[in-house]
Amino acid sequence: MSSISILTEEEKKLLIEQALNAQLNSYCPYSNFAVGAAILNSDGEIFKGVNVENASYGGTICAERSAICSAISAIGSKKFCPKGLCVTTNLPYPAAPCGICRQVLGEFGDYPILLYSTKTKDLNITSISELLPMGFSKKDIDKHEQMNKE
């Protein structure tokens, strides 16, 4: 994680508290798997998200993507520069984001990801680059466009 920002202990604690607070608002009547997420923006603002399930499972959104949507809806993509993210679940171990969430989170850079278990209070700290090695990004699209111009 040497190329990404380092969170202070205070920022980690705040992210965990905010994700736990968000988790209380999860809408998960089908799985009963409540997830909360909180993203710390580089300006210090925190945006929260929860998983919202739907009877048509494809309509479900995960907490991580919900938090991204909250941030961009509130401040716009130009001001959105994540410094860190925390994800909380009730599993007896810290759970990592699903594949599509990893891809969406990676769209906005490489930053610390805190994974927290409400049952055991275990905390794992990782990063986008560790969760999504060789992730597809804008640079791949730019490279493709450049090749087509040649």
Sequence and secondary structure as in RCSB ss.txt:
>XXXX:A:sequence
MSSISILTEEEKKLLIEQALNAQLNSYCPYSNFAVGAAILNSDGEIFKGVNVENASYGGTICAERSAICSAISAI
GSKKFCPKGLCVTTNLPYPAAPCGICRQVLGEFGDYPILLYSTKTKDLNITSISELLPMGFSKKDIDKHEQMNKE
>XXXX:A:secstr
 TTS    HHHHHHHHHHHHHHHTT B TTT   EEEEEEETTS EEEEE B  SSGGG B HHHHHHHHHHHHH
 TTT  EEEEEEEESSSS     HHHHHHHHTT   EEEEEETTT  EEEEEHHHHSTT   HHHHHHHHHHHH 
